[in-house]
Amino acid sequence: MNEYKNIVTVLYVEDEDGVRKGFLRTLNRYAKEVYEASNGQEGLELYKIHRPDIVVTDIKMPKMNGIEMSKAIKEIDPNQKIIITTAHSESSYLLEAITLQLSGYILKPVDKNILKDKILELAKQQFIEVEIHKSRSLIQEIANFQNNMLIVYNKSDKMIFTNQMFLKFFHVTDIEDFLSKYDSDCDIITNCQSNGEWTDKFLSYDDDKRVISLRDKSDDTEKMFIVNIKKIESSEHKICTFTEVTKIAKKKDEFEKKAFKDELTQIFNRAKFNMRLADEIIYHQLEQNELSILFFDIDHFKMFNDTYGHQMGDEILFSLASLINNSCRKTDLFARWGGEEFIVLLPNVDLVSAMRIAEAKRVLIENHTFKDGLKVTCSFGVTTIAEGDDQESFLKRVDDALYIAKENGRNRIEMISPKQI
């Protein structure tokens, strides 16, 4: 272990001058620097000034004995390495030394080789601790250098590491502060508490689903984050990063509004309806739930435009869309199909209920007075999904039902049941 020579500082406290001088030569060969004291009080003062890596002290000394000095040092630094030199007759002192959890003891008369080996052993331990501390500091600096938030959980789903970005976002000083404020009474992620249990749920998600919303305490605004999780198989640790995408999410939302909203009526358009319909058909195939469609258009709308002008026609389209939109459930999807045609997707609604909903909307439109006292009526087609339906067959059936309604006099509802297929 000679590679660990001259890397530690030592405080040597011994009241017998001859013993102290004899061992100083040995200590100076293996320590970077040695401070000497002849009693506990002098040793404590030197310790406060120099903060040596290792303290070697006798027990019985004037003014302040080695145990009292060790207690005082441990109050300053509980992790301080202290070696006690003691005689066989000092068992009561030795018991106190053990209670203090000192780094070791050597029986008197002290063997210089034993003292040397103990110094080098503690020097090696000190070297390892310093290297570990450097590694941890480097890891922390690297983590703090990141522009995203980072958490590490151990295999028991206990949070063991975060970077400064995470602490700053939640306005906490450390992990303990975070857990005291959030773990017991605040579910920060998808109704899961702030331990690591939520990560297993997120690991099963597709990448595009790992997006969460967190409230920023600094300005009380919602921020959007993409969550990435890496599970370390060897240790079962989980590394989680939160990359803010608020601006990107807002732009995406703005784009979707432009892409999926009808410019005139400000309700969803045909593209959005077809996208949602595809999802609902898949869901129906998996869950066998009910799914119905209402398809309607404004009666004699071309004649209306010819009489009152296209600007008034646009006013009617906008007002009618607002009227029907306000009558729909949150789970429904109401869209402008094109021109004066509108369509409503009704998840978990059977044919009888769909007919009742269509009638309510037909009456709502018929009884409504639009701008300048104008009135309009609408014809409705209704159907519900059938076994083996795809988008094309489903939409054709409801279109056929609407055609029948117009052929039979308008301002009415016609339905085609899957049983009629």
C-alpha positions as CSV (number, residue, x, y, z in Angstrom):
1,M,0.0,0.0,0.0
2,N,3.0,2.3,-0.3
3,E,1.2,4.0,-3.3
4,Y,-0.9,5.7,-0.6
5,K,2.1,7.3,1.1
6,N,2.2,11.1,1.6
7,I,-1.4,11.8,0.6
8,V,-2.9,12.4,4.0
9,T,-2.3,14.9,6.9
10,V,-2.1,13.6,10.4
11,L,-2.6,15.1,13.9
12,Y,-0.6,13.2,16.5
13,V,-1.5,13.8,20.1
14,E,0.7,12.2,22.8
15,D,1.7,13.6,26.2
16,E,4.9,11.6,26.6
17,D,7.6,13.6,24.8
18,G,9.9,10.7,24.1
19,V,7.1,8.5,22.7
20,R,5.8,11.4,20.6
21,K,9.2,12.3,19.1
22,G,10.0,8.7,18.3
23,F,6.7,8.2,16.4
24,L,6.9,11.5,14.6
25,R,9.7,10.2,12.4
26,T,7.6,7.2,11.3
27,L,4.5,9.4,10.7
28,N,6.5,11.9,8.6
29,R,7.6,9.1,6.3
30,Y,4.0,8.1,5.5
31,A,2.0,11.3,5.8
32,K,2.0,14.4,3.7
33,E,2.1,16.6,6.8
34,V,2.1,15.9,10.6
35,Y,0.9,18.2,13.4
36,E,1.9,17.4,16.9
37,A,0.2,18.1,20.3
38,S,1.1,17.2,23.9
39,N,-2.5,17.1,25.3
40,G,-6.1,17.0,24.2
41,Q,-6.8,20.7,24.5
42,E,-3.8,21.6,22.4
43,G,-4.8,18.8,19.9
44,L,-8.3,20.2,19.6
45,E,-7.1,23.7,18.8
46,L,-4.7,22.3,16.1
47,Y,-7.5,20.3,14.7
48,K,-9.8,23.3,14.3
49,I,-7.0,25.1,12.5
50,H,-5.7,22.4,10.2
51,R,-8.6,19.9,9.9
52,P,-6.2,16.9,9.3
53,D,-7.4,13.7,7.5
54,I,-6.4,11.4,10.4
55,V,-6.1,12.0,14.1
56,V,-3.9,9.6,16.2
57,T,-4.3,10.2,19.9
58,D,-3.4,8.7,23.3
59,I,-6.2,8.3,25.8
60,K,-4.7,9.4,29.1
61,M,-3.5,13.0,28.9
62,P,-3.6,16.1,31.0
63,K,-6.0,19.0,30.5
64,M,-8.2,17.0,28.1
65,N,-8.0,13.3,27.6
66,G,-8.2,11.6,24.2
67,I,-11.8,10.5,24.6
68,E,-12.9,14.0,25.4
69,M,-11.0,15.5,22.5
70,S,-12.4,12.8,20.2
71,K,-15.9,13.7,21.3
72,A,-15.3,17.3,20.6
73,I,-13.8,16.5,17.1
74,K,-16.7,14.2,16.2
75,E,-19.1,17.1,17.0
76,I,-17.2,19.2,14.4
77,D,-17.0,16.3,11.8
78,P,-18.8,13.1,12.6
79,N,-16.9,11.3,9.8
80,Q,-13.4,12.2,11.1
81,K,-11.0,9.3,11.1
82,I,-9.5,8.9,14.6
83,I,-7.1,6.2,15.9
84,I,-6.8,5.6,19.6
85,T,-3.6,4.3,21.3
86,T,-4.3,2.6,24.5
87,A,-3.0,0.3,27.2
88,H,-4.7,-3.0,28.4
89,S,-5.6,-1.4,31.7
90,E,-7.7,1.3,30.1
91,S,-10.8,-0.9,29.3
92,S,-13.3,1.7,30.4
93,Y,-11.8,4.3,28.1
94,L,-11.7,1.7,25.3
95,L,-15.5,1.1,25.7
96,E,-16.1,4.8,25.2
97,A,-13.9,4.8,22.1
98,I,-15.9,2.0,20.6
99,T,-19.1,3.9,21.4
100,L,-17.7,6.9,19.5
101,Q,-17.2,4.7,16.4
102,L,-13.6,5.6,16.0
103,S,-11.5,4.3,13.1
104,G,-9.4,1.9,15.2
105,Y,-7.3,1.4,18.3
106,I,-3.7,0.2,18.8
107,L,-2.4,-1.3,22.0
108,K,0.6,0.2,23.8
109,P,3.5,-0.2,23.5
110,V,2.6,0.8,19.9
111,D,4.3,-1.2,17.1
112,K,5.5,1.2,14.5
113,N,4.6,-1.2,11.7
114,I,1.1,-1.6,12.9
115,L,0.7,2.2,13.1
116,K,2.2,2.5,9.6
117,D,-0.2,-0.1,8.2
118,K,-3.2,1.6,9.9
119,I,-2.2,5.0,8.5
120,L,-1.8,3.6,5.0
121,E,-5.1,1.7,5.3
122,L,-6.9,4.9,6.3
123,A,-5.0,6.8,3.6
124,K,-6.3,4.3,1.0
125,Q,-9.9,4.7,2.4
126,Q,-9.5,8.5,2.3
127,F,-8.2,8.3,-1.4
128,I,-11.2,6.2,-2.4
129,E,-13.7,8.5,-0.6
130,V,-12.1,11.6,-2.4
131,E,-12.3,9.8,-5.8
132,I,-15.9,8.9,-5.1
133,H,-16.7,12.4,-4.1
134,K,-15.0,13.7,-7.3
135,S,-17.0,11.3,-9.4
136,R,-20.3,12.3,-7.7
137,S,-19.5,16.0,-8.1
138,L,-18.7,15.4,-11.8
139,I,-21.9,13.5,-12.3
140,Q,-23.8,16.3,-10.6
141,E,-22.1,18.9,-12.7
142,I,-22.9,17.0,-15.9
143,A,-26.5,16.6,-14.7
144,N,-26.8,20.2,-13.8
145,F,-25.4,21.2,-17.2
146,Q,-28.4,19.6,-18.9
147,N,-31.2,21.7,-20.2
148,N,-33.8,19.1,-19.0
149,M,-34.9,17.9,-15.6
150,L,-33.5,14.6,-14.4
151,I,-34.4,12.1,-11.7
152,V,-32.8,8.8,-10.7
153,Y,-34.8,6.1,-8.8
154,N,-33.4,3.0,-7.1
155,K,-34.9,-0.5,-7.5
156,S,-37.3,0.3,-4.6
157,D,-38.6,3.3,-6.6
158,K,-37.1,5.7,-4.1
159,M,-35.8,9.0,-5.6
160,I,-32.0,9.1,-4.9
161,F,-30.8,11.8,-7.3
162,T,-32.0,14.9,-9.1
163,N,-30.3,17.7,-11.0
164,Q,-30.6,21.4,-10.1
165,M,-33.0,22.0,-13.0
166,F,-35.5,19.7,-11.3
167,L,-35.1,21.3,-7.9
168,K,-35.4,24.8,-9.4
169,F,-38.6,23.9,-11.2
170,F,-40.3,22.7,-8.1
171,H,-38.8,25.4,-5.9
172,V,-37.2,23.0,-3.4
173,T,-33.6,22.7,-2.0
174,D,-33.1,19.0,-2.2
175,I,-34.8,15.6,-2.5
176,E,-36.0,15.6,1.2
177,D,-37.5,19.0,0.7
178,F,-39.3,17.8,-2.5
179,L,-40.7,14.7,-0.9
180,S,-41.9,16.6,2.2
181,K,-43.9,19.0,-0.1
182,Y,-45.1,16.6,-2.8
183,D,-45.0,12.9,-1.8
184,S,-47.8,12.8,0.7
185,D,-50.3,15.2,-0.8
186,C,-49.5,16.0,-4.4
187,D,-49.7,13.7,-7.4
188,I,-47.5,15.4,-9.9
189,I,-47.6,12.9,-12.7
190,T,-50.6,11.0,-14.1
191,N,-52.2,10.5,-10.7
192,C,-49.1,8.7,-9.4
193,Q,-47.2,9.9,-6.4
194,S,-43.7,11.3,-6.7
195,N,-42.0,7.9,-5.9
196,G,-40.9,6.0,-9.0
197,E,-44.0,3.8,-9.4
198,W,-45.3,5.9,-12.2
199,T,-42.2,5.0,-14.3
200,D,-43.4,1.4,-14.9
201,K,-46.6,2.8,-16.4
202,F,-44.7,5.2,-18.7
203,L,-42.3,2.5,-19.9
204,S,-45.3,0.8,-21.5
205,Y,-46.3,3.9,-23.5
206,D,-45.3,4.7,-27.0
207,D,-42.9,7.6,-27.3
208,D,-45.6,10.0,-28.5
209,K,-47.7,9.3,-25.4
210,R,-45.0,10.2,-22.9
211,V,-46.0,13.8,-22.7
212,I,-47.1,15.3,-19.4
213,S,-48.1,18.7,-18.1
214,L,-46.5,20.1,-15.0
215,R,-47.2,23.5,-13.3
216,D,-44.2,25.8,-13.0
217,K,-44.2,27.3,-9.5
218,S,-42.2,30.3,-10.7
219,D,-45.0,31.8,-12.9
220,D,-47.9,29.4,-12.2
221,T,-48.1,28.3,-15.8
222,E,-48.5,24.8,-17.3
223,K,-45.4,23.5,-19.0
224,M,-45.4,20.5,-21.3
225,F,-42.6,17.8,-21.1
226,I,-41.6,14.7,-23.0
227,V,-40.6,12.0,-20.5
228,N,-37.8,9.6,-21.3
229,I,-37.1,6.6,-19.1
230,K,-34.1,4.3,-19.1
231,K,-34.1,1.2,-16.9
232,I,-30.7,-0.1,-16.0
233,E,-31.1,-3.8,-16.0
234,S,-28.0,-4.6,-13.8
235,S,-29.0,-2.4,-10.9
236,E,-32.7,-1.9,-11.6
237,H,-32.2,1.9,-11.3
238,K,-34.4,4.1,-13.5
239,I,-33.1,7.3,-15.1
240,C,-35.9,9.8,-16.0
241,T,-35.5,12.9,-18.0
242,F,-38.1,15.7,-18.6
243,T,-37.5,17.7,-21.7
244,E,-39.6,20.8,-22.0
245,V,-41.6,21.1,-25.2
246,T,-44.1,23.8,-24.3
247,K,-43.3,26.0,-27.3
248,I,-43.3,23.0,-29.6
249,A,-46.6,21.7,-28.1
250,K,-48.2,25.2,-28.6
251,K,-47.1,25.3,-32.2
252,K,-48.4,21.8,-32.7
253,D,-51.7,22.8,-31.1
254,E,-51.9,25.8,-33.4
255,F,-51.1,23.7,-36.4
256,E,-53.8,21.2,-35.5
257,K,-56.3,23.9,-35.1
258,K,-55.5,25.2,-38.5
259,A,-55.4,21.7,-40.0
260,F,-58.4,20.3,-38.3
261,K,-60.7,23.3,-37.8
262,D,-63.1,24.6,-40.5
263,E,-62.1,28.2,-41.2
264,L,-65.7,29.5,-41.5
265,T,-67.6,27.7,-38.7
266,Q,-64.6,27.1,-36.3
267,I,-65.8,23.5,-35.7
268,F,-63.8,20.4,-36.7
269,N,-63.4,19.7,-40.4
270,R,-63.8,16.5,-42.5
271,A,-60.1,15.5,-42.0
272,K,-60.5,15.5,-38.2
273,F,-63.8,13.6,-38.4
274,N,-62.2,10.8,-40.6
275,M,-59.2,10.5,-38.2
276,R,-61.5,10.2,-35.2
277,L,-63.8,7.8,-37.0
278,A,-60.9,5.5,-37.8
279,D,-60.0,5.4,-34.1
280,E,-63.5,4.8,-33.0
281,I,-64.0,1.9,-35.4
282,I,-60.9,0.2,-34.1
283,Y,-62.2,0.8,-30.5
284,H,-65.5,-0.7,-31.5
285,Q,-63.9,-3.8,-32.9
286,L,-62.0,-4.3,-29.7
287,E,-64.7,-3.4,-27.2
288,Q,-67.9,-4.0,-29.2
289,N,-69.3,-0.7,-28.0
290,E,-72.1,1.2,-29.7
291,L,-71.2,3.8,-32.3
292,S,-73.6,6.0,-34.4
293,I,-73.5,8.8,-36.9
294,L,-75.8,11.7,-37.7
295,F,-75.4,13.3,-41.1
296,F,-77.5,16.4,-42.0
297,D,-77.6,19.3,-44.3
298,I,-79.5,22.6,-44.6
299,D,-82.7,22.3,-46.7
300,H,-82.7,24.3,-50.0
301,F,-79.5,26.1,-49.1
302,K,-78.7,27.0,-52.7
303,M,-82.0,28.7,-52.9
304,F,-81.3,30.5,-49.6
305,N,-77.9,31.8,-51.0
306,D,-79.5,32.9,-54.2
307,T,-82.2,34.8,-52.3
308,Y,-80.1,36.4,-49.4
309,G,-76.6,36.2,-50.7
310,H,-73.5,34.2,-49.8
311,Q,-72.5,36.5,-47.0
312,M,-75.8,35.8,-45.2
313,G,-75.4,32.1,-46.1
314,D,-72.0,32.2,-44.3
315,E,-73.7,33.8,-41.3
316,I,-76.3,31.0,-41.2
317,L,-73.6,28.3,-41.4
318,F,-71.6,29.8,-38.6
319,S,-74.6,30.3,-36.3
320,L,-76.0,26.9,-37.0
321,A,-72.6,25.3,-36.3
322,S,-72.4,27.1,-32.9
323,L,-76.0,26.1,-32.1
324,I,-75.4,22.4,-32.7
325,N,-71.9,22.4,-31.2
326,N,-73.3,23.7,-27.9
327,S,-75.9,20.8,-27.9
328,C,-73.3,18.1,-28.3
329,R,-71.7,16.0,-25.6
330,K,-68.0,16.3,-24.9
331,T,-67.5,12.8,-26.2
332,D,-69.2,13.6,-29.5
333,L,-67.3,14.9,-32.5
334,F,-69.2,17.5,-34.6
335,A,-67.7,18.5,-37.9
336,R,-68.5,20.4,-41.1
337,W,-68.5,17.8,-43.9
338,G,-68.5,20.4,-46.7
339,G,-70.8,23.1,-48.0
340,E,-74.0,23.0,-46.0
341,E,-73.4,19.4,-44.8
342,F,-72.6,18.5,-41.2
343,I,-71.8,15.3,-39.4
344,V,-71.9,14.1,-35.7
345,L,-70.0,11.1,-34.4
346,L,-71.8,9.6,-31.3
347,P,-69.6,7.1,-29.4
348,N,-71.5,4.7,-27.1
349,V,-74.9,5.6,-28.6
350,D,-77.2,3.0,-30.1
351,L,-79.6,3.6,-33.0
352,V,-82.7,4.4,-30.9
353,S,-80.8,7.0,-28.9
354,A,-79.2,8.4,-32.0
355,M,-82.7,8.9,-33.5
356,R,-83.8,10.7,-30.3
357,I,-80.7,12.9,-30.4
358,A,-81.2,13.7,-34.1
359,E,-84.8,14.7,-33.5
360,A,-83.8,17.0,-30.7
361,K,-81.3,18.7,-33.0
362,R,-83.8,18.9,-35.8
363,V,-86.3,20.6,-33.6
364,L,-83.6,22.9,-32.1
365,I,-82.7,24.2,-35.6
366,E,-86.3,24.5,-36.8
367,N,-87.3,26.6,-33.7
368,H,-84.2,28.8,-33.8
369,T,-84.4,32.3,-35.3
370,F,-81.2,33.3,-37.1
371,K,-80.0,36.8,-38.0
372,D,-82.6,39.2,-39.4
373,G,-85.4,36.8,-38.3
374,L,-84.5,34.1,-40.8
375,K,-85.4,30.5,-40.3
376,V,-83.9,27.3,-41.8
377,T,-84.6,23.5,-41.5
378,C,-82.3,20.5,-41.8
379,S,-82.7,16.9,-43.1
380,F,-81.0,14.1,-41.1
381,G,-79.7,10.7,-41.9
382,V,-78.9,8.3,-39.0
383,T,-77.2,4.9,-38.7
384,T,-75.2,2.8,-36.3
385,I,-72.2,0.6,-36.9
386,A,-72.6,-2.9,-38.2
387,E,-70.3,-5.9,-37.9
388,G,-67.6,-5.7,-40.6
389,D,-68.1,-2.0,-41.2
390,D,-65.2,0.1,-42.4
391,Q,-65.2,3.9,-42.8
392,E,-66.4,3.7,-46.4
393,S,-69.4,1.4,-45.7
394,F,-70.4,3.2,-42.5
395,L,-70.4,6.6,-44.2
396,K,-72.2,5.4,-47.3
397,R,-75.0,4.0,-45.2
398,V,-75.6,7.3,-43.3
399,D,-75.3,9.2,-46.6
400,D,-78.0,7.0,-48.1
401,A,-80.2,7.7,-45.1
402,L,-79.8,11.5,-45.6
403,Y,-80.7,11.1,-49.3
404,I,-83.9,9.3,-48.3
405,A,-84.8,12.1,-45.8
406,K,-84.5,14.7,-48.6
407,E,-86.4,12.5,-51.1
408,N,-89.2,12.1,-48.5
409,G,-89.8,15.8,-48.0
410,R,-86.9,17.3,-46.0
411,N,-86.9,18.6,-42.4
412,R,-87.2,15.0,-41.3
413,I,-85.0,12.1,-40.1
414,E,-84.5,8.8,-41.8
415,M,-82.4,6.0,-40.5
416,I,-80.9,2.8,-41.9
417,S,-80.4,0.0,-39.4
418,P,-77.6,-2.6,-39.8
419,K,-80.5,-5.1,-39.9
420,Q,-81.6,-3.6,-43.2
421,I,-78.3,-4.3,-44.9
